[in-house]
Amino acid sequence: MSEITFDDFMKVDVRVGKVLRAEPYPEARKPAIKLWIDFGDEIGEKKTSAQITAHYQPETLVGRQVMAVVNFPPRQIGKFISEVLVLGMPDENGEVVLVGPDHPVPLGGRLH
């Protein structure tokens, strides 16, 4: 694994947001959920598609705080534009478990 500098780390803008809305995305190549996430006044609402169906149902995600990279360019996922990358860790089967704060924090807060 190659080392990076602190300046390299600072280029990745990881923020906390709150899931406002979540819907199944059956048209995706792999099962996914569409998310609309509020990142506060500075960034606003962004949307994404996440392959998180092993552990989550759309209705259980609304109101949850999640971490996401907010400075990637938008990416076309089927007929849906993904604007951020929600972060997660693999469980023992390789399925995504979302990453988020363990206490409520202000929306838009940057990881440091």
N, C-alpha and C positions, 0 to 999 in steps of 0.2 A: 504494500500500500504506500503510495507516495504522500509526502507531507505537503501541506498547504500553508500559506501565510495567513496571518490574521486578516490582512486586506482581502485575500481570497474568500475567507469565511464571511466577511462583511458584504460581499457581493450577493450572497444568497439572503433574500429578504423573507424571513420566516415570521409570520404574524399569527395572532390568535383571533379567531372569529367565532360567531355563534350561528349554528345552522337554523335558518329561518323556515326552510321548506325542503322536503325530500320526496322524491318520486322514484318508483321503479323505472329502469331503463332497459326494457326487454329487447329493444332493437340493437343494443350493443353486441359486439362480437362475443364477449364474455359477459356473464351476468354482472350488472352494475346498478348503481343508484345515482340519480342526478341530485345534486345538492346546490342550494342557494344559501350563501354564507355572508353574514354581515361582519365586516371588518372595521366598523366604526366610521366616524366622519371623514377621516383623512383618505381612506381607500374606498369605502362604500361597500355595496353588495357585489359579490362575484359569484360565478357559477362554476361547477365542475362535475365531472362524472368519475365515480370511484368504484373499483371492484372490491366491495366490502360486504357482499351479500351473505358470506358465511357466518358472520357474527352480528349483523345488523339488519333491521327492518326499517323502512323509511320512517314510520311513525315513532320509532325509538330514538331517532337522531335529532328531531326538532328540539331546539333549546340547548343542545349539547355544545360545549366549547371544543374546538378542534384547532390544530396547528396546520398551517399551509404555507407553501412557497408562493408568494404573490407577485414575483417579478419575472416569471417565465412568460414568453410570448403565448398568446392564445393558440389552442390546438384543436383541430377538428377531430371529434370522436363520433364517427357516424354522422348523423344529422345534427349533432349538438356541439357547440363550441365550449371547450373547457378553458377557463381563464386562470385557474390556480391549481396547484398540486397539493392535495390533502396528504398529510404525512401519517404513516403507520409503520408498525413493526410486524414481522411474520411470527405467527404462532408456531407450534411444533409441527403443523401440517403445511406451513407456508401461507396460510390465510392471513389477511391483513387485520390487525388490531390497531384502531386509531390512536394517535398520540394527542394528548391535550393536557391542560393544567389540572392539578388535583384539587385546586381551590378556584373559585370564580375570580377572574382578573378582567381589567378593562379591555374592551374590544379594540383590536388594532395593535395591541402591545407586541413589541418586537422581541424575538428570542435573542438572548445574550448570555 
